[in-house]
Amino acid sequence: MTDAITIELEQSGSKGRYVARALGREGEAELTFSVASETLVIADHTGVPESMRGTGIGLAMVERLVADAREKGFRIMPLCPFVNAQRKKHPEWADAFNV
């Protein structure tokens, strides 16, 4: 289903979120974050509505966060339990996390 997922970054000051939508599904998922410094972003919360559960949309948002961390040179502090669980499942992302 990941081909039908779109993810947008919204940021205002030190707060931001990735907003994900899935073709043919109601609602939107989000992964919120706080910018602690130029080199550290804190992943706060991931929320996926019931209508999108099981589509891979949560993982897609974490993948986007990891890609952005690598591209922009920051590391991720995974305070969100979902982001932390995905970090543990993907040891190849170790370079993007501050744990």
Rosetta constraint file for C-alpha pairs under 8 A:
AtomPair CA 1 CA 5 HARMONIC 7.14 0.50
AtomPair CA 1 CA 55 HARMONIC 5.90 0.50
AtomPair CA 1 CA 56 HARMONIC 6.99 0.50
AtomPair CA 2 CA 55 HARMONIC 7.30 0.50
AtomPair CA 2 CA 56 HARMONIC 6.46 0.50
AtomPair CA 2 CA 57 HARMONIC 6.93 0.50
AtomPair CA 2 CA 60 HARMONIC 7.14 0.50
AtomPair CA 4 CA 22 HARMONIC 5.63 0.50
AtomPair CA 4 CA 23 HARMONIC 5.28 0.50
AtomPair CA 5 CA 20 HARMONIC 6.64 0.50
AtomPair CA 5 CA 21 HARMONIC 5.67 0.50
AtomPair CA 5 CA 22 HARMONIC 4.46 0.50
AtomPair CA 5 CA 23 HARMONIC 6.46 0.50
AtomPair CA 5 CA 57 HARMONIC 6.94 0.50
AtomPair CA 6 CA 20 HARMONIC 5.53 0.50
AtomPair CA 6 CA 21 HARMONIC 5.40 0.50
AtomPair CA 6 CA 22 HARMONIC 6.48 0.50
AtomPair CA 7 CA 18 HARMONIC 6.35 0.50
AtomPair CA 7 CA 19 HARMONIC 5.48 0.50
AtomPair CA 7 CA 20 HARMONIC 4.33 0.50
AtomPair CA 7 CA 21 HARMONIC 6.60 0.50
AtomPair CA 7 CA 61 HARMONIC 7.01 0.50
AtomPair CA 7 CA 64 HARMONIC 7.99 0.50
AtomPair CA 8 CA 18 HARMONIC 5.57 0.50
AtomPair CA 8 CA 19 HARMONIC 5.23 0.50
AtomPair CA 8 CA 20 HARMONIC 6.49 0.50
AtomPair CA 9 CA 16 HARMONIC 7.40 0.50
AtomPair CA 9 CA 17 HARMONIC 5.98 0.50
AtomPair CA 9 CA 18 HARMONIC 4.61 0.50
AtomPair CA 9 CA 19 HARMONIC 6.41 0.50
AtomPair CA 10 CA 16 HARMONIC 5.49 0.50
AtomPair CA 10 CA 17 HARMONIC 5.37 0.50
AtomPair CA 10 CA 18 HARMONIC 6.26 0.50
AtomPair CA 10 CA 19 HARMONIC 7.43 0.50
AtomPair CA 11 CA 15 HARMONIC 5.87 0.50
AtomPair CA 11 CA 16 HARMONIC 3.99 0.50
AtomPair CA 11 CA 17 HARMONIC 6.40 0.50
AtomPair CA 12 CA 16 HARMONIC 6.06 0.50
AtomPair CA 14 CA 34 HARMONIC 5.55 0.50
AtomPair CA 14 CA 35 HARMONIC 4.73 0.50
AtomPair CA 14 CA 36 HARMONIC 7.23 0.50
AtomPair CA 15 CA 32 HARMONIC 7.67 0.50
AtomPair CA 15 CA 33 HARMONIC 6.02 0.50
AtomPair CA 15 CA 34 HARMONIC 4.68 0.50
AtomPair CA 15 CA 35 HARMONIC 6.26 0.50
AtomPair CA 16 CA 32 HARMONIC 5.82 0.50
AtomPair CA 16 CA 33 HARMONIC 5.37 0.50
AtomPair CA 16 CA 34 HARMONIC 6.36 0.50
AtomPair CA 16 CA 35 HARMONIC 7.95 0.50
AtomPair CA 17 CA 30 HARMONIC 6.33 0.50
AtomPair CA 17 CA 31 HARMONIC 5.35 0.50
AtomPair CA 17 CA 32 HARMONIC 4.14 0.50
AtomPair CA 17 CA 33 HARMONIC 5.84 0.50
AtomPair CA 18 CA 30 HARMONIC 5.42 0.50
AtomPair CA 18 CA 31 HARMONIC 5.14 0.50
AtomPair CA 18 CA 32 HARMONIC 6.48 0.50
AtomPair CA 18 CA 61 HARMONIC 6.64 0.50
AtomPair CA 19 CA 28 HARMONIC 6.55 0.50
AtomPair CA 19 CA 29 HARMONIC 5.77 0.50
AtomPair CA 19 CA 30 HARMONIC 4.61 0.50
AtomPair CA 19 CA 31 HARMONIC 6.82 0.50
AtomPair CA 19 CA 61 HARMONIC 7.98 0.50
AtomPair CA 20 CA 28 HARMONIC 5.59 0.50
AtomPair CA 20 CA 29 HARMONIC 5.02 0.50
AtomPair CA 20 CA 30 HARMONIC 6.12 0.50
AtomPair CA 20 CA 57 HARMONIC 7.00 0.50
AtomPair CA 20 CA 61 HARMONIC 7.11 0.50
AtomPair CA 21 CA 25 HARMONIC 7.50 0.50
AtomPair CA 21 CA 27 HARMONIC 7.01 0.50
AtomPair CA 21 CA 28 HARMONIC 4.99 0.50
AtomPair CA 21 CA 29 HARMONIC 6.51 0.50
AtomPair CA 22 CA 26 HARMONIC 7.84 0.50
AtomPair CA 22 CA 28 HARMONIC 7.62 0.50
AtomPair CA 22 CA 52 HARMONIC 7.44 0.50
AtomPair CA 22 CA 57 HARMONIC 7.62 0.50
AtomPair CA 25 CA 51 HARMONIC 6.25 0.50
AtomPair CA 25 CA 52 HARMONIC 6.44 0.50
AtomPair CA 26 CA 51 HARMONIC 6.18 0.50
AtomPair CA 26 CA 52 HARMONIC 7.59 0.50
AtomPair CA 27 CA 49 HARMONIC 6.81 0.50
AtomPair CA 27 CA 51 HARMONIC 7.37 0.50
AtomPair CA 27 CA 52 HARMONIC 7.95 0.50
AtomPair CA 28 CA 48 HARMONIC 7.17 0.50
AtomPair CA 28 CA 49 HARMONIC 6.94 0.50
AtomPair CA 29 CA 46 HARMONIC 7.60 0.50
AtomPair CA 29 CA 47 HARMONIC 5.58 0.50
AtomPair CA 29 CA 48 HARMONIC 4.51 0.50
AtomPair CA 29 CA 49 HARMONIC 6.30 0.50
AtomPair CA 29 CA 52 HARMONIC 7.71 0.50
AtomPair CA 29 CA 57 HARMONIC 7.40 0.50
AtomPair CA 29 CA 58 HARMONIC 7.42 0.50
AtomPair CA 30 CA 45 HARMONIC 7.93 0.50
AtomPair CA 30 CA 46 HARMONIC 5.68 0.50
AtomPair CA 30 CA 47 HARMONIC 5.28 0.50
AtomPair CA 30 CA 48 HARMONIC 6.64 0.50
AtomPair CA 30 CA 61 HARMONIC 7.73 0.50
AtomPair CA 31 CA 43 HARMONIC 7.32 0.50
AtomPair CA 31 CA 44 HARMONIC 7.45 0.50
AtomPair CA 31 CA 45 HARMONIC 5.62 0.50
AtomPair CA 31 CA 46 HARMONIC 4.25 0.50
AtomPair CA 31 CA 47 HARMONIC 6.41 0.50
AtomPair CA 31 CA 58 HARMONIC 7.94 0.50
AtomPair CA 31 CA 61 HARMONIC 6.71 0.50
AtomPair CA 31 CA 62 HARMONIC 7.78 0.50
AtomPair CA 32 CA 43 HARMONIC 6.19 0.50
AtomPair CA 32 CA 44 HARMONIC 5.50 0.50
AtomPair CA 32 CA 45 HARMONIC 5.25 0.50
AtomPair CA 32 CA 46 HARMONIC 6.41 0.50
AtomPair CA 33 CA 41 HARMONIC 6.63 0.50
AtomPair CA 33 CA 42 HARMONIC 5.37 0.50
AtomPair CA 33 CA 43 HARMONIC 4.43 0.50
AtomPair CA 33 CA 44 HARMONIC 5.04 0.50
AtomPair CA 33 CA 45 HARMONIC 7.12 0.50
AtomPair CA 34 CA 41 HARMONIC 5.77 0.50
AtomPair CA 34 CA 42 HARMONIC 5.11 0.50
AtomPair CA 34 CA 43 HARMONIC 6.69 0.50
AtomPair CA 34 CA 44 HARMONIC 6.99 0.50
AtomPair CA 35 CA 40 HARMONIC 6.39 0.50
AtomPair CA 35 CA 41 HARMONIC 4.54 0.50
AtomPair CA 35 CA 42 HARMONIC 6.27 0.50
AtomPair CA 36 CA 40 HARMONIC 5.46 0.50
AtomPair CA 36 CA 41 HARMONIC 5.62 0.50
AtomPair CA 36 CA 42 HARMONIC 6.76 0.50
AtomPair CA 37 CA 41 HARMONIC 6.95 0.50
AtomPair CA 38 CA 74 HARMONIC 6.55 0.50
AtomPair CA 39 CA 73 HARMONIC 6.45 0.50
AtomPair CA 39 CA 74 HARMONIC 4.02 0.50
AtomPair CA 39 CA 75 HARMONIC 5.89 0.50
AtomPair CA 40 CA 74 HARMONIC 5.26 0.50
AtomPair CA 40 CA 75 HARMONIC 4.95 0.50
AtomPair CA 40 CA 76 HARMONIC 5.90 0.50
AtomPair CA 40 CA 77 HARMONIC 7.01 0.50
AtomPair CA 40 CA 98 HARMONIC 7.92 0.50
AtomPair CA 41 CA 74 HARMONIC 6.77 0.50
AtomPair CA 41 CA 75 HARMONIC 6.21 0.50
AtomPair CA 41 CA 76 HARMONIC 4.99 0.50
AtomPair CA 41 CA 77 HARMONIC 6.15 0.50
AtomPair CA 42 CA 76 HARMONIC 5.73 0.50
AtomPair CA 42 CA 77 HARMONIC 4.63 0.50
AtomPair CA 42 CA 78 HARMONIC 6.15 0.50
AtomPair CA 42 CA 79 HARMONIC 6.61 0.50
AtomPair CA 43 CA 76 HARMONIC 6.66 0.50
AtomPair CA 43 CA 77 HARMONIC 6.08 0.50
AtomPair CA 43 CA 78 HARMONIC 5.09 0.50
AtomPair CA 43 CA 79 HARMONIC 5.72 0.50
AtomPair CA 43 CA 80 HARMONIC 5.74 0.50
AtomPair CA 43 CA 83 HARMONIC 7.12 0.50
AtomPair CA 44 CA 78 HARMONIC 7.20 0.50
AtomPair CA 44 CA 79 HARMONIC 5.50 0.50
AtomPair CA 44 CA 80 HARMONIC 4.87 0.50
AtomPair CA 45 CA 79 HARMONIC 7.63 0.50
AtomPair CA 45 CA 80 HARMONIC 4.87 0.50
AtomPair CA 45 CA 81 HARMONIC 7.74 0.50
AtomPair CA 45 CA 82 HARMONIC 7.83 0.50
AtomPair CA 46 CA 58 HARMONIC 7.20 0.50
AtomPair CA 46 CA 80 HARMONIC 6.75 0.50
AtomPair CA 46 CA 82 HARMONIC 6.66 0.50
AtomPair CA 46 CA 83 HARMONIC 7.49 0.50
AtomPair CA 47 CA 58 HARMONIC 7.87 0.50
AtomPair CA 48 CA 52 HARMONIC 6.32 0.50
AtomPair CA 48 CA 53 HARMONIC 6.46 0.50
AtomPair CA 48 CA 57 HARMONIC 7.72 0.50
AtomPair CA 48 CA 58 HARMONIC 6.74 0.50
AtomPair CA 49 CA 53 HARMONIC 6.56 0.50
AtomPair CA 52 CA 57 HARMONIC 7.12 0.50
AtomPair CA 53 CA 57 HARMONIC 7.66 0.50
AtomPair CA 56 CA 60 HARMONIC 6.18 0.50
AtomPair CA 57 CA 61 HARMONIC 6.37 0.50
AtomPair CA 58 CA 62 HARMONIC 6.54 0.50
AtomPair CA 59 CA 63 HARMONIC 6.12 0.50
AtomPair CA 59 CA 86 HARMONIC 7.34 0.50
AtomPair CA 60 CA 64 HARMONIC 6.25 0.50
AtomPair CA 61 CA 65 HARMONIC 6.26 0.50
AtomPair CA 62 CA 66 HARMONIC 6.17 0.50
AtomPair CA 62 CA 83 HARMONIC 6.48 0.50
AtomPair CA 62 CA 86 HARMONIC 7.68 0.50
AtomPair CA 63 CA 67 HARMONIC 6.13 0.50
AtomPair CA 64 CA 68 HARMONIC 6.09 0.50
AtomPair CA 65 CA 69 HARMONIC 6.11 0.50
AtomPair CA 66 CA 70 HARMONIC 6.29 0.50
AtomPair CA 66 CA 76 HARMONIC 7.81 0.50
AtomPair CA 66 CA 93 HARMONIC 7.19 0.50
AtomPair CA 66 CA 96 HARMONIC 6.07 0.50
AtomPair CA 67 CA 71 HARMONIC 6.15 0.50
AtomPair CA 68 CA 72 HARMONIC 5.80 0.50
AtomPair CA 68 CA 73 HARMONIC 7.99 0.50
AtomPair CA 69 CA 73 HARMONIC 5.52 0.50
AtomPair CA 69 CA 74 HARMONIC 4.86 0.50
AtomPair CA 69 CA 75 HARMONIC 5.84 0.50
AtomPair CA 69 CA 76 HARMONIC 7.13 0.50
AtomPair CA 69 CA 96 HARMONIC 6.10 0.50
AtomPair CA 70 CA 74 HARMONIC 6.78 0.50
AtomPair CA 70 CA 75 HARMONIC 7.82 0.50
AtomPair CA 70 CA 96 HARMONIC 6.24 0.50
AtomPair CA 74 CA 96 HARMONIC 7.35 0.50
AtomPair CA 75 CA 95 HARMONIC 7.79 0.50
AtomPair CA 75 CA 96 HARMONIC 5.01 0.50
AtomPair CA 75 CA 97 HARMONIC 5.07 0.50
AtomPair CA 75 CA 98 HARMONIC 5.67 0.50
AtomPair CA 76 CA 96 HARMONIC 6.10 0.50
AtomPair CA 76 CA 97 HARMONIC 4.56 0.50
AtomPair CA 76 CA 98 HARMONIC 5.54 0.50
AtomPair CA 77 CA 97 HARMONIC 6.13 0.50
AtomPair CA 77 CA 98 HARMONIC 5.24 0.50
AtomPair CA 77 CA 99 HARMONIC 6.54 0.50
AtomPair CA 78 CA 83 HARMONIC 5.69 0.50
AtomPair CA 78 CA 84 HARMONIC 5.07 0.50
AtomPair CA 78 CA 97 HARMONIC 7.47 0.50
AtomPair CA 78 CA 98 HARMONIC 7.85 0.50
AtomPair CA 78 CA 99 HARMONIC 7.78 0.50
AtomPair CA 79 CA 83 HARMONIC 7.51 0.50
AtomPair CA 79 CA 84 HARMONIC 6.86 0.50
AtomPair CA 80 CA 84 HARMONIC 6.18 0.50
AtomPair CA 81 CA 85 HARMONIC 6.04 0.50
AtomPair CA 82 CA 86 HARMONIC 6.24 0.50
AtomPair CA 83 CA 87 HARMONIC 6.16 0.50
AtomPair CA 84 CA 88 HARMONIC 6.38 0.50
AtomPair CA 85 CA 89 HARMONIC 6.46 0.50
AtomPair CA 86 CA 90 HARMONIC 6.23 0.50
AtomPair CA 87 CA 91 HARMONIC 6.65 0.50
AtomPair CA 87 CA 93 HARMONIC 6.69 0.50
AtomPair CA 87 CA 94 HARMONIC 7.44 0.50
AtomPair CA 87 CA 97 HARMONIC 7.87 0.50
AtomPair CA 90 CA 94 HARMONIC 7.73 0.50
AtomPair CA 93 CA 97 HARMONIC 7.05 0.50
